[in-house]
Amino acid sequence: MSFRRPSRGQSASSRGGDKVLRGGEGEAVNPLWELQRDTQRWMAKEDLEKAVGELVKLGELLNPHVAEVGTNFALATDFGEVFAVKGRIVRYGKTIKPVGGPVELNASDHLRRALLKMREFYPPEVRAVINLRYSEKLIKRAEKLGLKVSFYDRREEPEEVKRAERGGTMEWGGIESAVKRLGEKPNVIYHLGDWGGKEPMILVFGRNAEEIVERIRNLIFASQ
């Protein structure tokens, strides 16, 4: 996918992202809509690529926390589009490595659904998410760092959701359940899997990719 490469000085606010402008005399197509969308696409792709590079530098420290199914990292634009690593970030010997391709639009269906569901509750404050292997140590450290932690129970999912191939938990309301359980914006959401073999997982949310990297650094350095 190719994007027009705007200058860093350009920006597109969520308020300015409407394709159709409405006024007292009717509606009109927003002439800047495509430029605003492409600007945010380019910036999100660049920011996420840089952040993934920073995670790779954590190497051996991050390796034990990479999920068995692989870890991914997603970043949303104000237009509801979500970029992620095509493939996964996986363990590679004692370090970690992105495999399967570069950062792309809609590259992770699971994290896209999780992030968009969270943004239904907190659209300005939450734009990024990463999944990690569950450990009690990470959860306790997150709480000590002052992060807001919540969870949902996959065992409560309806059977038809468990049989669904993709995205069922997000549609069922796992994220919504975690938000309501805490009563405020969670920074970390986890689940402990289920009897069907689903891997326990941690989701770390943030305002942007840079904040995610900083939170991961704090979590893993403190858990050594």
C-alpha positions in Angstrom: 0.0 0.0 0.0 1.4 3.4 -0.9 0.5 6.7 0.7 1.1 10.3 -0.2 4.0 11.4 2.0 2.9 14.7 3.7 5.1 16.8 5.8 5.3 16.3 9.6 3.8 19.7 10.1 0.5 18.6 8.7 -2.2 17.1 11.0 -5.7 15.9 10.9 -7.9 16.2 14.0 -10.7 13.7 14.7 -13.1 16.6 14.3 -11.6 17.4 10.9 -11.9 13.8 9.7 -15.5 14.0 8.4 -15.9 13.2 4.7 -19.1 15.2 4.5 -19.3 18.7 5.9 -22.7 19.7 7.3 -23.9 23.3 7.5 -27.0 25.4 7.6 -27.4 25.3 3.8 -26.9 21.5 3.5 -24.0 19.1 3.0 -20.8 19.3 1.0 -17.8 16.9 0.4 -14.8 17.8 2.6 -12.1 18.6 0.0 -9.4 17.9 2.6 -10.7 14.5 3.7 -8.4 12.3 1.6 -5.4 14.4 2.5 -6.2 14.2 6.2 -6.7 10.4 6.0 -3.5 9.9 4.1 -1.6 12.1 6.5 -2.7 10.0 9.5 -2.0 6.8 7.6 1.5 7.8 6.9 2.2 9.1 10.4 0.7 6.0 12.1 2.7 3.6 9.9 5.9 5.5 10.6 5.3 5.8 14.3 4.5 2.1 14.6 7.5 1.0 12.6 9.7 3.1 14.9 8.1 1.6 18.0 8.5 -2.0 16.8 12.1 -1.2 16.3 12.4 0.0 19.9 10.8 -3.2 21.1 13.2 -5.4 19.1 16.0 -3.6 21.0 14.6 -5.0 24.2 15.5 -8.5 22.8 16.3 -11.0 25.6 14.3 -9.0 28.2 11.1 -9.1 26.2 11.5 -12.6 24.9 9.9 -14.4 27.9 6.8 -12.1 27.6 6.1 -12.8 23.9 2.9 -14.8 23.6 3.1 -18.4 22.3 0.8 -17.4 19.4 3.0 -14.4 18.8 2.8 -10.8 19.9 1.4 -8.0 17.8 1.3 -4.2 18.2 -1.5 -2.0 16.8 -2.0 1.7 16.3 -5.2 3.5 15.2 -5.8 6.7 13.3 -8.6 9.1 14.1 -10.4 7.7 11.1 -10.8 4.3 12.7 -8.1 2.6 10.6 -5.7 0.3 12.5 -2.1 -0.5 11.5 -0.3 -3.6 12.9 2.6 -5.9 12.1 1.8 -8.2 9.2 2.5 -11.5 10.8 3.7 -11.4 14.4 6.6 -10.5 16.7 8.0 -13.9 17.8 10.7 -15.4 19.9 13.9 -15.9 17.9 16.4 -17.8 19.9 17.0 -15.7 23.0 15.8 -12.5 21.3 12.7 -11.5 19.3 12.0 -10.8 15.7 9.0 -9.5 13.6 8.1 -12.1 11.0 5.6 -12.2 8.1 6.0 -8.7 6.7 6.1 -5.0 7.5 3.6 -2.8 9.3 0.4 -2.7 7.3 -3.2 -1.5 7.5 -5.6 -4.1 9.0 -2.8 -6.6 9.6 -4.1 -7.9 12.9 -7.8 -8.6 13.1 -7.8 -9.5 16.8 -6.0 -6.4 18.0 -7.9 -4.2 15.6 -11.2 -5.4 17.1 -9.8 -5.0 20.6 -8.5 -1.5 20.0 -11.7 -0.3 18.2 -13.9 -1.7 21.0 -11.8 0.2 23.6 -12.0 3.3 21.5 -15.8 3.1 21.6 -15.4 4.1 25.3 -12.3 6.2 25.2 -11.7 7.5 21.6 -9.3 10.4 22.3 -7.2 8.7 25.0 -6.6 5.2 23.5 -4.9 4.7 20.1 -2.5 1.8 20.7 -2.4 -1.7 22.1 0.0 -4.7 22.4 -0.6 -8.3 23.5 1.8 -10.1 25.8 2.0 -13.5 27.4 0.2 -13.5 30.7 2.1 -13.7 33.9 1.0 -12.8 37.4 4.3 -11.0 37.9 3.5 -8.5 35.1 0.0 -7.9 36.4 1.3 -7.2 39.9 4.0 -4.9 38.5 1.4 -3.0 36.4 -0.6 -2.4 39.6 2.5 -1.2 41.5 3.3 1.2 38.6 -0.1 2.7 39.0 -1.6 1.3 35.8 -5.3 0.6 35.9 -5.9 -3.2 35.5 -9.0 -5.1 34.7 -9.9 -8.5 33.3 -12.6 -10.6 31.6 -13.4 -14.3 31.8 -13.4 -16.2 28.6 -15.1 -19.1 30.3 -18.3 -17.0 30.4 -18.4 -16.7 26.6 -21.4 -18.3 24.9 -20.6 -21.5 23.0 -21.3 -20.0 19.6 -18.7 -17.3 20.4 -16.1 -20.0 21.4 -16.7 -21.7 18.1 -16.2 -18.5 16.1 -13.0 -18.4 14.1 -12.2 -14.7 14.5 -13.0 -11.9 16.7 -15.8 -13.5 18.7 -14.6 -12.4 22.1 -14.5 -8.8 21.1 -18.0 -9.0 19.6 -19.2 -10.9 22.7 -18.0 -8.0 24.9 -14.8 -9.1 26.6 -13.4 -5.6 26.4 -16.7 -4.0 27.4 -16.9 -6.4 30.3 -13.4 -5.4 31.5 -14.2 -1.7 31.2 -17.5 -2.0 33.2 -15.9 -4.2 35.8 -13.3 -1.5 36.6 -15.6 1.5 36.2 -12.9 3.6 34.6 -10.4 3.4 31.7 -8.2 0.4 32.1 -4.6 0.6 30.9 -4.2 -3.2 31.1 -6.7 -5.9 30.4 -6.0 -9.6 30.8 -7.8 -13.0 30.6 -6.7 -16.4 31.9 -7.7 -18.4 28.8 -10.3 -21.2 29.0 -10.7 -24.9 29.0 -10.6 -25.0 25.2 -6.9 -24.2 25.1 -7.0 -20.4 24.6 -3.8 -18.9 25.8 -3.9 -16.5 28.7 -3.1 -13.0 27.5 -2.4 -9.5 28.6 -3.4 -6.4 26.5 -1.6 -3.1 27.3 -3.3 0.0 25.9 -1.9 3.5 25.5 -2.3 6.9 23.9 0.2 6.2 21.2 2.9 3.8 20.2 5.6 5.6 22.2 3.6 5.3 25.4 3.2 1.5 24.8 7.0 1.1 24.4 7.6 3.0 27.6 5.1 1.0 29.5 6.6 -2.3 28.3 10.1 -1.1 29.3 8.8 -0.2 32.8 7.0 -3.6 33.2 9.8 -5.8 32.0 12.8 -4.0 33.7 10.9 -4.0 37.0 10.0 -7.6 36.8 13.6 -8.9 36.5 
